[in-house]
Amino acid sequence: MLFGSLAWAAAESAQADSLVILFGNKTRLVIHSNDKAGIRQLSNYDINKIIRDMGMKLDSARAGETFVVIDENRVQRYLRDTVLIVTQRDGEVQVTIKESEGRRYDNSDDNHDSDWSGRSKNRRRKNDNWDIGVDGAGIGLNTLVERSANPNYPKESYQLRPLGSRYLSLALSQMPTIARSQHVAFKIFYGLEVSWNNYMFENDVIAQKGPNGIVFADAGRDLRKSKLTVCSVNLPLVPRLSFYNNSGRKMGHLGFGGYVGYRVDSYTKIKEQDSNKERQHSDFHLNDFRYGLIAHIGVARTNFFIKYDLNSMFKTDKGPDVRALSFGIGL
């Protein structure tokens, strides 16, 4: 058993007030105590259960410290009036066992335990508010949804290659926790996103800016590929519900919100049969502003997204009446 090994190691460390265990995969387990006697008392703890349960909690926690208060009202009980501090940073897992000022739990000590719990929640909420991540980054595919037919732009003139019309986004994001219960957390996802919508044409056509609108001109030759790329800066805002099991492990999430964006660049790229490439930058009568709806669907720690523009891709009567639809997986 693990606690037997820990007790033996503590006896061998005559001058130490902490216990460090190195595993073959370079994982380090550190247990701190105020004195050597505290380490010898590890046999009073179910260390195996602590490691199993805390390992599952780390799967759903951000890098940093996660505080868990255990008392006699909790089902998972290791030792009365014990605070476990589990830290995950740079591949290192640290478990610190502290006594809550030497007090034992009873009905008259509710305020004391509430203070511990309050400090833990406040610290976790502070981390949630200010941690910056790349949760909004994603890769996927694009398609165009026609809202109304335009005889000047039949669908065949701008038909897309399904797998060639790729979507890519990079983002800096925040996701503070607004409210949380044992099994559900309400969060707000927001950030700054840069996205590239690539529309690769199925036929040998080249998108060109004409005087009265965009033109999908016949290339008159075989092309390896021809595409239109639109780069935008977006501001997404997505309220999200995250769901957890009894051990605190994240089971999934569901979010629905919107975004606004601004086109910063657009260009066409053609690749000839001899691999020569040519780019042409223009606005192609595209709408500069875009806005739409976005959905986040999570399974465990994997995020899937769907984005749909509510406004037309092109200016009125300057192109087909189509909306961009993007979907994929978060990075």
C-alpha positions as CSV (number, residue, x, y, z in Angstrom):
1,M,0.0,0.0,0.0
2,L,1.1,3.6,-0.7
3,F,0.7,4.8,2.9
4,G,3.0,2.0,4.1
5,S,5.7,3.1,1.8
6,L,5.3,6.7,2.9
7,A,5.6,5.9,6.5
8,W,8.8,3.9,5.9
9,A,10.3,6.8,3.9
10,A,9.5,9.3,6.6
11,A,11.3,7.2,9.2
12,E,14.4,7.3,7.1
13,S,14.3,11.1,6.7
14,A,15.4,12.1,10.2
15,Q,16.0,15.8,9.4
16,A,13.1,16.4,7.0
17,D,9.7,18.0,7.5
18,S,8.6,17.1,3.9
19,L,8.4,13.9,1.9
20,V,9.3,13.8,-1.8
21,I,8.7,10.8,-4.0
22,L,10.0,10.7,-7.6
23,F,8.4,8.3,-10.1
24,G,9.8,6.9,-13.3
25,N,7.9,9.3,-15.5
26,K,9.5,12.3,-13.7
27,T,6.3,12.9,-11.7
28,R,7.0,14.3,-8.2
29,L,4.8,13.9,-5.2
30,V,5.5,16.3,-2.4
31,I,3.9,16.1,1.1
32,H,4.6,18.9,3.6
33,S,4.3,18.9,7.3
34,N,5.3,21.2,10.2
35,D,7.5,18.5,11.7
36,K,8.6,14.9,11.2
37,A,5.9,13.6,13.5
38,G,3.3,14.9,11.1
39,I,4.7,12.8,8.3
40,R,4.7,9.7,10.6
41,Q,1.0,10.3,11.1
42,L,0.3,9.7,7.4
43,S,-0.9,6.2,8.3
44,N,-4.0,7.9,9.7
45,Y,-4.9,9.0,6.2
46,D,-6.2,7.0,3.3
47,I,-3.4,8.2,0.9
48,N,-4.5,5.9,-1.9
49,K,-8.0,7.3,-1.9
50,I,-6.7,10.9,-1.7
51,I,-4.5,10.4,-4.8
52,R,-7.3,8.8,-6.8
53,D,-9.9,11.4,-5.9
54,M,-7.6,14.4,-6.3
55,G,-6.2,13.1,-9.6
56,M,-9.7,13.2,-11.0
57,K,-10.3,16.7,-9.7
58,L,-7.1,17.9,-11.4
59,D,-8.5,16.7,-14.8
60,S,-11.1,19.5,-14.6
61,A,-9.0,22.2,-12.8
62,R,-6.8,24.9,-14.3
63,A,-3.1,25.0,-13.6
64,G,-2.6,26.3,-10.0
65,E,-4.0,25.4,-6.6
66,T,-7.2,23.6,-5.9
67,F,-8.5,23.6,-2.3
68,V,-10.8,20.9,-0.9
69,V,-12.2,21.0,2.6
70,I,-13.1,17.7,4.2
71,D,-15.4,17.4,7.2
72,E,-17.9,14.9,8.7
73,N,-20.7,16.2,6.5
74,R,-18.8,15.2,3.3
75,V,-19.2,11.8,1.9
76,Q,-15.6,11.5,0.8
77,R,-14.0,11.7,4.3
78,Y,-10.2,11.2,4.8
79,L,-9.7,12.9,8.2
80,R,-11.9,15.3,10.3
81,D,-11.1,19.0,9.9
82,T,-8.4,18.4,7.2
83,V,-7.6,20.8,4.3
84,L,-6.0,19.2,1.3
85,I,-4.2,21.5,-1.1
86,V,-3.6,19.9,-4.5
87,T,-1.3,21.8,-6.9
88,Q,-0.6,21.0,-10.5
89,R,2.1,23.1,-12.2
90,D,4.7,22.3,-14.9
91,G,4.0,18.5,-14.7
92,E,4.3,18.4,-10.9
93,V,1.6,17.3,-8.6
94,Q,1.8,18.5,-5.0
95,V,-0.4,17.4,-2.1
96,T,-0.3,19.4,1.1
97,I,-2.2,18.3,4.3
98,K,-3.0,21.0,6.8
99,E,-4.8,21.0,10.1
100,S,-7.4,23.8,10.4
101,E,-5.8,25.5,13.4
102,G,-6.1,22.4,15.5
103,R,-9.9,22.6,15.9
104,R,-12.2,19.6,15.7
105,Y,-15.5,19.8,13.9
106,D,-18.7,20.1,15.9
107,N,-22.0,21.9,15.5
108,S,-20.7,25.1,17.3
109,D,-17.7,25.4,14.8
110,D,-19.7,25.9,11.6
111,N,-18.4,29.4,11.1
112,H,-14.8,28.2,11.2
113,D,-15.4,25.7,8.5
114,S,-17.4,28.2,6.5
115,D,-14.4,30.6,6.6
116,W,-12.1,27.9,5.2
117,S,-14.6,27.1,2.4
118,G,-15.2,30.8,1.7
119,R,-11.4,31.5,1.3
120,S,-11.1,28.5,-1.0
121,K,-14.0,29.6,-3.2
122,N,-12.7,33.2,-3.4
123,R,-9.3,32.1,-4.4
124,R,-10.7,29.7,-7.1
125,R,-13.0,32.4,-8.4
126,K,-10.1,34.9,-8.6
127,N,-8.1,32.5,-10.7
128,D,-11.1,31.9,-13.0
129,N,-11.6,35.6,-13.5
130,W,-8.0,36.4,-14.6
131,D,-6.6,33.3,-16.2
132,I,-6.1,33.9,-19.9
133,G,-6.1,31.0,-22.3
134,V,-6.6,30.0,-25.9
135,D,-9.9,28.2,-25.5
136,G,-11.4,30.0,-28.4
137,A,-9.0,28.7,-31.0
138,G,-10.4,26.2,-33.4
139,I,-10.1,24.4,-36.7
140,G,-13.0,23.2,-38.9
141,L,-14.8,23.6,-42.2
142,N,-16.8,26.3,-43.9
143,T,-19.9,26.2,-46.1
144,L,-22.3,28.9,-47.6
145,V,-26.0,28.9,-46.9
146,E,-28.1,30.6,-49.6
147,R,-31.0,32.7,-48.2
148,S,-32.5,33.8,-51.5
149,A,-31.8,32.9,-55.1
150,N,-30.1,35.4,-57.4
151,P,-30.2,34.6,-61.2
152,N,-26.9,36.5,-61.6
153,Y,-25.2,34.1,-59.2
154,P,-26.3,30.4,-59.7
155,K,-25.0,28.0,-57.0
156,E,-22.8,26.2,-59.5
157,S,-20.8,29.4,-60.1
158,Y,-19.5,29.4,-56.5
159,Q,-19.9,25.8,-55.4
160,L,-17.3,24.9,-52.7
161,R,-15.1,21.9,-52.1
162,P,-16.3,20.6,-48.7
163,L,-12.9,19.5,-47.3
164,G,-10.9,22.3,-48.9
165,S,-13.0,25.1,-47.4
166,R,-11.3,25.2,-44.1
167,Y,-11.8,27.4,-41.0
168,L,-9.0,28.5,-38.6
169,S,-9.2,30.7,-35.6
170,L,-6.8,31.9,-32.8
171,A,-7.9,33.6,-29.7
172,L,-7.1,35.1,-26.3
173,S,-10.0,34.4,-24.0
174,Q,-11.3,34.4,-20.5
175,M,-14.0,32.3,-18.9
176,P,-14.9,33.5,-15.3
177,T,-17.2,31.4,-13.2
178,I,-20.3,33.4,-12.3
179,A,-22.0,30.7,-10.1
180,R,-21.3,27.1,-9.2
181,S,-23.0,24.2,-7.5
182,Q,-21.6,20.7,-7.0
183,H,-22.6,19.5,-10.4
184,V,-23.1,22.6,-12.5
185,A,-21.1,25.8,-13.1
186,F,-22.3,28.9,-15.0
187,K,-19.5,30.6,-16.9
188,I,-19.1,33.4,-19.4
189,F,-16.7,32.9,-22.3
190,Y,-15.4,36.0,-24.0
191,G,-12.2,37.1,-25.7
192,L,-10.5,38.5,-28.8
193,E,-10.4,36.2,-31.9
194,V,-8.8,36.3,-35.3
195,S,-10.4,33.9,-37.9
196,W,-9.6,32.8,-41.4
197,N,-12.5,31.6,-43.5
198,N,-11.3,29.8,-46.6
199,Y,-13.8,29.1,-49.5
200,M,-12.2,26.8,-52.0
201,F,-14.2,26.5,-55.3
202,E,-15.1,23.2,-56.8
203,N,-14.9,24.4,-60.4
204,D,-12.1,26.2,-62.2
205,V,-13.3,29.7,-61.4
206,I,-11.5,32.8,-60.1
207,A,-13.3,35.4,-57.8
208,Q,-12.7,38.9,-59.1
209,K,-14.0,42.3,-58.1
210,G,-16.2,43.7,-60.9
211,P,-17.6,47.2,-61.2
212,N,-21.1,46.0,-60.2
213,G,-20.3,43.2,-57.9
214,I,-18.1,40.1,-57.5
215,V,-17.5,38.0,-60.5
216,F,-16.8,34.2,-60.5
217,A,-15.0,34.1,-63.8
218,D,-14.2,30.9,-65.7
219,A,-10.4,30.4,-65.6
220,G,-10.3,28.8,-69.0
221,R,-7.8,26.3,-67.8
222,D,-7.4,23.5,-65.3
223,L,-6.4,24.8,-61.8
224,R,-5.2,22.8,-58.9
225,K,-7.1,25.0,-56.6
226,S,-8.8,28.4,-56.4
227,K,-10.1,30.0,-53.2
228,L,-11.3,33.1,-51.5
229,T,-10.0,33.9,-48.0
230,V,-11.6,36.3,-45.6
231,C,-9.7,37.3,-42.4
232,S,-11.7,38.9,-39.5
233,V,-11.2,40.1,-36.0
234,N,-14.1,39.0,-33.8
235,L,-15.4,39.4,-30.3
236,P,-17.3,36.3,-29.1
237,L,-19.5,36.2,-26.0
238,V,-20.9,32.8,-24.9
239,P,-22.7,32.0,-21.7
240,R,-21.8,28.4,-20.8
241,L,-23.0,25.7,-18.5
242,S,-20.4,23.1,-17.4
243,F,-21.4,19.8,-15.9
244,Y,-19.4,17.8,-13.3
245,N,-19.8,14.4,-11.7
246,N,-19.6,13.6,-8.0
247,S,-15.8,13.5,-8.0
248,G,-15.5,17.0,-9.6
249,R,-14.5,15.6,-13.0
250,K,-15.9,17.6,-16.0
251,M,-18.4,15.7,-18.0
252,G,-19.2,18.3,-20.6
253,H,-20.5,21.8,-21.3
254,L,-23.1,23.6,-23.4
255,G,-23.0,27.3,-24.4
256,F,-25.0,29.6,-26.7
257,G,-24.1,33.2,-27.6
258,G,-23.1,35.5,-30.3
259,Y,-20.2,37.4,-31.9
260,V,-19.4,40.5,-33.9
261,G,-16.5,40.9,-36.2
262,Y,-14.7,43.2,-38.7
263,R,-13.0,42.2,-41.9
264,V,-9.3,43.1,-41.9
265,D,-8.2,41.4,-45.1
266,S,-9.5,39.3,-48.0
267,Y,-7.7,37.8,-51.0
268,T,-8.0,35.2,-53.7
269,K,-5.3,32.5,-54.2
270,I,-5.0,30.3,-57.3
271,K,-2.6,27.4,-57.7
272,E,-1.7,26.4,-61.3
273,Q,-1.0,22.8,-62.4
274,D,2.7,23.7,-62.4
275,S,2.4,24.8,-58.7
276,N,2.8,28.5,-59.5
277,K,0.7,30.6,-57.1
278,E,-0.9,34.0,-57.4
279,R,-2.7,36.1,-54.9
280,Q,-4.9,39.2,-55.3
281,H,-6.0,41.3,-52.4
282,S,-9.3,43.2,-52.6
283,D,-12.5,43.8,-50.7
284,F,-14.5,41.8,-53.4
285,H,-17.6,43.7,-52.3
286,L,-17.6,41.8,-49.0
287,N,-19.4,43.3,-46.0
288,D,-16.8,44.7,-43.6
289,F,-18.9,44.0,-40.5
290,R,-20.2,40.6,-39.6
291,Y,-22.3,39.3,-36.7
292,G,-23.9,36.0,-35.9
293,L,-24.6,33.2,-33.4
294,I,-22.2,30.7,-31.9
295,A,-22.7,27.4,-30.0
296,H,-20.3,25.5,-27.9
297,I,-20.8,21.8,-27.2
298,G,-18.4,20.0,-25.0
299,V,-17.8,16.3,-24.3
300,A,-15.4,15.9,-21.3
301,R,-12.6,18.4,-22.1
302,T,-13.2,18.5,-25.9
303,N,-15.1,21.5,-27.3
304,F,-17.1,21.6,-30.6
305,F,-18.3,24.8,-32.1
306,I,-20.8,26.0,-34.7
307,K,-20.8,29.6,-36.0
308,Y,-23.5,31.1,-38.3
309,D,-23.4,34.6,-39.7
310,L,-26.8,36.4,-39.5
311,N,-25.8,39.0,-42.1
312,S,-25.0,38.5,-45.8
313,M,-21.4,37.8,-46.8
314,F,-21.6,40.3,-49.6
315,K,-23.0,43.8,-49.9
316,T,-26.6,44.1,-51.2
317,D,-26.9,43.2,-54.9
318,K,-23.1,42.9,-55.1
319,G,-23.0,39.1,-54.8
320,P,-25.0,36.0,-53.9
321,D,-27.2,36.3,-50.8
322,V,-25.3,33.7,-48.7
323,R,-24.4,33.4,-45.0
324,A,-21.2,31.7,-43.8
325,L,-21.6,28.6,-41.6
326,S,-18.5,27.3,-39.8
327,F,-18.2,24.2,-37.6
328,G,-15.3,22.3,-36.1
329,I,-13.4,21.4,-32.9
330,G,-11.5,23.6,-30.4
331,L,-7.8,23.3,-30.2
